[in-house]
């Protein structure tokens, strides 16, 4: 049962005004409200604070009830939930593993009727309350096992969505499809009885090929990054589809374009190698996770610096590249004494790619100061160590 006293105006004001307070001091003072325990107040403050950047709608809405902060950490961000919304259509969607309900909330903006299933009774009650605050009248909340609900009601949906739990009974993280709850690979035939379209959210740490081996009928895979940090993998499964899936790399909250390719094309592509030319290209994290190392060179007409590093180059500028683009000002051999004379005391940003020394080691050697006068990229090409002096500002596609 929820403690509705936490929703009283004085309590809500206390929570808002203590978001930046020392929680240890608050704990020592105890709860100033009758019928509310100190631990309940601290939980609301901690969880609301977790929503600040990740879930601004929840953070800024009055009268929200927050669960344990672990539920906030495990839920989708609003940025990724809004992206998922754009991948579905139709009249009905069944969210089999509802959680805190962020995905259901965004699906409800695209789908006429959404069913949110959550086994945890308190979390389900919290979500139901928050949906009322957010005026989402087209979402039904059920405190039940989603698989059992499907089996009992025998009702078809346009979409089924799953975000399997990636923690075991001891709260340890799990990555492989077979280790998650529920194990989607075991229930595919059953799920396709109730929808022809299934979306599965999986760990960004998961090996894509390993997932494909247990998830046939995959039509599309989306590698979703936010500001160059991969957050989730989305597998779109279609009943009866046996064709090769398409990989899509997306970097949200940047001006970088999405990138797509087929696995077979990647395997069959050839690649040219060249020393650094006029422009240098660094693919974003979503492209790298998707594994489009040869496809990106083929599609954009680029050469690769070295087979061991995913950096690319060209003499003609490619403006629509999904990553960072720099102009190469000069290429210097890695000669420690000469570089120290040239850059000692100067403000520079150092980066390494396929180089035996770390950034901190190089800063110590060259005696540079952190700053933005120079951008030095240390790398190896054909076993030759070199330093690329790049324009500090990216030409296009800032992340």
N, C-alpha and C positions, 0 to 999 in steps of 0.2 A: 504494500500500500504506500502511496505517496504521502508525504507530510505536507499537506496543503498550506500549513502555516508559513512555509518557506515562500509562498507566493504573495503574502501580505505586503502591502506597500512599504511599511517601515523596514521589513526584512529585505525586500528587493533593493531599497535605497542603501541599506547597509552593505549588501553584496557589491553594488556598483561602486560605492565610495571606498571600498577596501581592496579593490583589484590589485593595487600596487603596494599594499601593506605587507609588513613582515608577518608571515603566517605563524611563525613560532610565537611571536608576541601576542597575536590574536588568540592562539591556542591557550596561552597562559592566562589571558584575561577571562576566557570562557564565554559562553553564549549569553548575550544580554536579553534574550527572548525566552519567555516561558513556553515550554513545549517543543523547543528546538535544541538539539544537542550541538555542542561545539563542532564535532566531526561533520555534522550535516552542513553547517555553514561553510566550513573550510572546503568541503567537497564542491559546493556550489561555486565558490570563488575560484578554486583551481580549474574546474571544468569550464567555466565561463571564459576564463582567461585563455584556455587552450583554443577556444573558438575565435579569438580575436582576428587573426589573419586567415585561418583555415576556413572558418564558417561565419563570415561577417553578418549574414542574414540572421543566424541564431544569436550571435553576440549582440546585435543592435535591436533585436525585438524585445519588447517589454513582456514580462510574465512568462519567460521561458523556464523550464525545469531541466536541469542538467544531470546526466548520469555520472558514474565514475569516470575519471579522466581517461582511463584505458579505452572506454567506448569511443571517446572523442578521437583518441590517437588512431584507432583502428578504422574509423569511418572514412569514406571518400571526402575529399575537399570539395568545395562548391565548384571550383574550376573544372575538376575531372567529372563531377556529376553532371554539370551542364553540358560537357562534351558528350557524355554517354546518351544524354537526352536526344541529341541530334542523330543518333544511330538507329533509333526505333521509330515506329509509326503504327497506327492502327487504333483499335478501340479498347484493348484490354492488355494489362501486363501483370504478371504474378511475380512479386519479389519474394523469393523463397527463403532468403536469409536476411531479413530486413534490417537488423541492427538499429542504429540511431536514426535511420530513415532519410538520410540526406539524398541518396539515390532515388528513393521512392518519391520524395518531394519534387525532384527535377523531372522524373518520368511523368509525374502527374500534370506537368505543364505541356506535355507532348501527347499523352495518352488519355483517353476519356475516362477510363476506370483502372485504378491501381489497387492491388491487394498486397498489403504489407504483413508478412508473417514473421513473428519473433517468438522464440521459445521462452526467453527470460520474461517472467511475468511483470516485474517492475519496469524493465526497459520498454516493454510493449506499452505499458500504461503511460510512461513518460512520453513516448513517441506520439501516442494518441492525443495527449494533452497539447503537445507542441504543434501538431497539425491543426488543431482547433485554433490556436493562437495565430497560426499562419494562414488561416482560412482555406485550407486544402480540403474541400468537401468531397472530392472525388477519390479519396484514399480510404480504404477499409482496413482497419488494423485487427489482426487476429493473433491472439496469444496461443500459438500452437506450432507443431512441427509441420513445416511446409509440405514435406513429402506426404505426410498423412492427410493433410487437407486436400491435396490433389487426388489422392487415392479415394477418399471418402466422397468428395463432391463430384468427381468424374466430369469436370468442366474444362473445356478447352479455352486457351488464351492465345492472343496474337503473339505474345512474347513471354518467356520465362527468364528471369534474371537471378543469378546466384553470385554471391560473394562468400565462398566457403571460408569457414574459420581456419586461420593458419596458426593456431596455438593449440597445444595439447593440454591435458588435464593439469600439467604442472606449469602452464603459462609459457612454455618454451615455443619458439617460433618454428613453424614447419613451412616448407617451400613446395615440395612435389605435390602434384594433383592427388595422388593416391594417399597422401598423408593428411590431407585437409578433411574437414567435416562440413557437409557431406562430401564423400569421394564421388565427384561428378562422373568419372569414368565408369563407375559401377551402375550409375543410374540413368545413363543416356537413353537407352531403349525405353525405359519407363517415362522419362521426361518428354520424349518425342510423341508419346501418346496424347499429351496435353497441349503441345505447341510445336509448330514447325520451326520456330525461331528461338534460339537460346543464346543468351549472352552470359559469359562467365568472366568474372574479374579474378585475376591471379596475381601472385607475387611478382614484383619487378625483378626479383633475384632468380626466378625460374628459368631454366634452359628451355628455349622455345621448341627446339627439336624434341626434347624429352616430353614436353606437353603434347605435341602433335602425335606422338606415338600412341598416346592413350585417348586422344580426343579426335576421332575421325569425324567427318562431316563438317570440319572447320572451313568456313568460306573466307573469313577475313581475320587477321590478327592486327590489333592496334597496340603499338608501343606508345604509351602516353607519358610524356614528360611535362613538368611545369617549371618554367625558367631553367631549363637544361638539366633538371633532376628527374630521372625516370621514377614515376610514382606507381604505375600499374600496367599490367598486360590485360587486354580485353580479347577474348576469343569469341567470335561470332559463329555459331554452329547452325547449319540449315539441314533440315531433315531431307535425306536423299542425296545431298551434295557430296560428291567424291572427287571433285576436281582439286587441283593444286591451290592452296590458299594464297591470298595476297597479303603481303606484309605492308603495314602502314605506320610510318614514324611521324609522330605529332609532338610538337614542342609548344605547349600552351603558354599564354601570357608573354609571347615574344612576337616579333614581326617575321619570324622565319616560316617559310612555306612547309607544308607537309610533304612527305616523300613516300612513294610506294613502288614495290617491285615484287616479282614472283621468285620463289626460291630456285626454281629451275633456271631462270634467267641469270641469277647470281652464280649458280654453279657452272653455267656454260660460258659466262663472260670471260674475256681476256682483258688484260690490263697492261698499260705501258708505264714504264718507269723513267723518270727524268730528275736531274738535279733541280734545285729551286729555281723557278723562273720568275716572272714579274709579280705574280699573285700567289698567295698561299691560302689554302682552304682547310678548315678544321670542322668536320661534321659534328652536329650536335649529339647529345647523349642518346636520344631516341633512335637516330640512324645507326649509331654504333651498337646499341642493344639489339636492334633488328637484324644486324649482320649484313647490311648492304654495302660491303666494302668495295666490291668490284662494280656493282650496279651503279653506284653513285658516280664513279669515274666514267662509265660508259654513257650514262644519260646526260652528263654535263660536259663531256668531252675533256676530261681532266687526266693528267698523269699522276702517278703516285710517287712519292719521294723514295720510299723503301718498302719492301714487303713486310717489314716488322713494325712499321708505324703507319697509322691511318691519317696521314697528312697528304694533301693533294696540291697540285700546282698547275699553272697555265700562264700563257703570255697575254691572253685575252680575258677580260673581266667577265665573270659569270655573276650576274646580279641576283638571281633567284636561288642561290645555293642555300640548303637547309643547315646552316651552321654559321661559323664566323669566317669572315673574309678579310685578309690583310694584304697590304702592299709591301713587297719585299724591298727594303732600301739597300741592303747589302748582305753579302754572304761572307762570313769570316771563318778562317780555319780555327779550330780550337787549340790555341796556344796560350797557355795560362799567363805567362809573363807579359806577352803583348796585350792580351785582353785586360789585364790588371792595370797596365799603364794607360790604356785607352778609357776604361770605365771606372777606375777607382774614385770613390767619393761622389760619383754622379748618381742621380735619382733614376732608378730603373726597375722595371717589373721583369722578373725572370720566370720562364716556364721551361719545362723539360718534356720531351717525347722520345722514348727509346734512347735514353742517355744513361750512362752508368753512375752519374753523380746526382745527388738530390739538389733541390733549389737552395736549401740552407747551406750545403757544402759549397755551392758555387758562390753564394753571397759572401761567405767567409773568405774564399779564395780571392775574389775580385774586389772585395771591400766596397761593394755597391751599397747604396742606401735605397730603401723602398720608396718608390716614387713613380711618376708617369712621364719622365723625360724620354725614356727609351723602353722598348719592349724587346727583350732578348729571348729567343727560342733556341734552346740547346737540343740538338738531335744528332742522329747518325744516319748517314746515307752510304750504302755499300761499304760498311765498316769504317767509314771516315767520319770522325767527329767534327761537327761544324756548329757555328752560331749564326742564326738568322736575325738580322736587325730589321724589325718590322715597324711599320707605322703604329703608334700606340693606339690610335682610334681605329676601330673596325670600319671598313668602308660601307658595308651593308650588314643587315641582319644582326643587330645587337641583341644579346640575350639578357 
